[in-house]
Amino acid sequence: MALDCGVFHTTYRSDMALRRTPVERGRMGLFILLLLVFPFLASPYWLNLANQIAIATIGAIGLNILVGYTGQVSLGQGAFMAVGAYGTGLLTLRFGLPWGVSIVGGCLMTAAIGTFFGLPSLRLKGLYLAIATLAAQEIIEWVVTHWTALTGGTEALVLPAPQMFGLRLNSDFNFYWVATGLALLTALFTANLFRSRIGRSFVAVRDQDIAASVIGVNIFRTKLLAFATSSFFVGLAGGLIAYYRNIVTWERFTLETSIFYLAMIIVGGLGTIRGSFFGAALITLLPAAITNLGRALQESAPGVAVQLPNIQQAAFGLVIILFLIFEPEGLSKLWGNVKDYFHVWPFAYKRGEARGG
Amino acid sequence: MRFGLIVPRLLMLVVFVFAGCGGGEPADPGTDEIKIGAIFDLTGPTADIGTDYADAVRAWVDWTNGRGGIGGRQIDLIFQDYAYQVDRAEQLYSQFVQEGAIVFMGWGTGDTEALVPRVATDRIPFSSASLSHRLGDPEEAPFNFLVATSYSQQFLVSLDWIAADHASGGGSGRPGVALLHNASPFGLSPWTQLGEDYAAQAGIDVRLFEMPRGATDFTAEMIRIRQSEAGYIVIQNTSAPAAVAVRNARSLGLDATIVCLNWCANALLVDLAGDSSEGVVGGMPYPPPWVDAPGLADLKQHLAARGDDVSDRTTAYTQGWFTSEIFGEGIRRALESGEPLTGESIRAALEEITSFDTGGVTVPITFSTGDHRGANGMRMFRVENGAWTPITDFMTAPEVR
């Protein structure tokens, strides 16, 4: 972790703190304050978007642990979310477990299945591993839609609304606290994970697996652990979707979902937590923004209206391509640039020259 | 600032500004325009039929507004394409309700079912193009209304027709039926809700065959159907995949009678399957808009006035028009009752609609507090010389014991 210019730590305690400067702590405090105030000011539309972003953030952090931090490409995200959602749903419907317990159960189930499908990673790397996880996606999707006795096949699972202290938790407002709280915990856990020995070994495997193995990292164990940790959070995202929507159908967890999540972490920034959040926010808000832009145009330029739905589809792809061309390191880097710019503002040595880091 | 940074920053700005456009001030329900929210599938997997449905709803709104609206109040239809994505449906639903929509027109089975609890909390009368039987049960979905015969009842009517056809053709024993269905709750609902029970009751052998999403060939399914020796194939899917299945069946020389339900019994199927579609039977809760029925006069007149050709339009068009019409009737009655116009009063007004005459387009529409399924019958059509031709009068769905 690069140290900012002019910051000197005089104690181990301050050196090892999660947020090391008052500015960083202030910014985090401001962000949390914003999260606390937001639901009281926001309309249901915004709450709905915020909840989707919170769930996507958890899923994206999960995927980032595997892809961004450990360097194991996965196309099985959608399927692992399905395991989380179906696991959670079935534990509630078949065994009558309360929602909290069944979500944890769903996460553990996803971790186990994720680990199993991580086994090929010992021998396969890069694109080859991507194809192996694509197989996981297809196999799990097939099992979910065909094992009718267990999952109900292509029929939807309808779940009871989660309750706590007599409150229905999946209303937009109540669910906000659950989803945001869990997203923050996930972020906190992951931030700390990569300050630990295990987390560093993940990164070592990503950067150079042979070197990692030479310095004593058990590669196979590390990769499987990465699959398990990643899948746990991906399962959490799946379980939350199940409860937020009250209904589980396989249609929500297809290969398209896997690709959207990969897009999130690539656009957001691989191997960063804030990148996962930025990516989740962008991929969720972008279609909404394009829709609203379209609606604005509909009134002013009705001639365009006929082609609008098609233009909207194309615009989504175009925006993502532009991001990748102009900022390949993602939104996280962009945020870093903004911070750097204001760090020495208004006395920049050379105006606009972004420092590395 | 380097140029490279300007573009992504501008993009970010645009995203946040326009995402923020959603959720304006709710309108005053007393005097303003009546806002109807709607989501359509114009670019997704069911866009083949979704486009006509969407056009019809918009045409009905134009037509109604042209005649002075409902009770002197204009209708403001707020709609968007949602590409058959459940998440998008939920976003748009909450956005439109926030903007003051008091009635909502949905589309797919997956998203309609996902929205049921929300719709009940917001008390928004909701019509879906999805005709899943259970959505018409007020105990499960208190604000959902089915304006056409449910998939399950369509399947029941089709089974009755098959039994009669089998007997009249001199067939012996039980008729064998293959239900070829879309791999989704939409595809399975005719079977899981009532269908399975009725098949047992009527003594008809039904076997299920799934049509995988996105498949471009159903030869394997057709070979399995041939092995099962089913004399009838009922298809519950949209026109595009159904047309492929019909072509596959004919090119294999399979001579089973094919019966399409609601979403594939339309002109699109004939266009796509060409000569192979000859002899295909279709159960139609709503007929194509060009058939002779007094109830279709307004629709035809409106299309002609706009220079549109009615013969290009499918059954989805009729369904979109009449779904709007019946919700419009509910709104009109709610306004006449003198109650403030809310989702609640519109629901109460809809529940009072009894034997509403659609001028020979459908069976008379009746809702009640205990049943939100407006119709329970349909007519059977057959493709003869490349055009859908009625072969029965209205048939009513049998009771399942």
Interface residues (C-beta under 8 A of the other chain):
Chain A: S43 P44 Y45 W46 L47 N48 L49 Q52 T145 G153 T154 E155 A156 V158 A161 N170 S171 D172 R245 N246 I247 T249 E251 R252 L282 L285 L286 P287 A288 A289 I290 T291 N292 L293 G294 R295 A296 L308 P309 N310 Q312 Q313 V319 L322 F323 F326 E327 L331 L334 N337 R351 G352 A354
Chain B: M1 R2 G4 L5 V7 P8 R9 L11 M12 V14 V15 F16 V17 F18 A19 C21 G22 G23 L42 T43 I78 Q80 D81 A83 V86 D87 R88 E90 Q91 L92 S94 Q95 V97 Q98 G110 E113 A114 V116 P117 T121 A183 S184 P185 G187 L188 T192 E210 R213
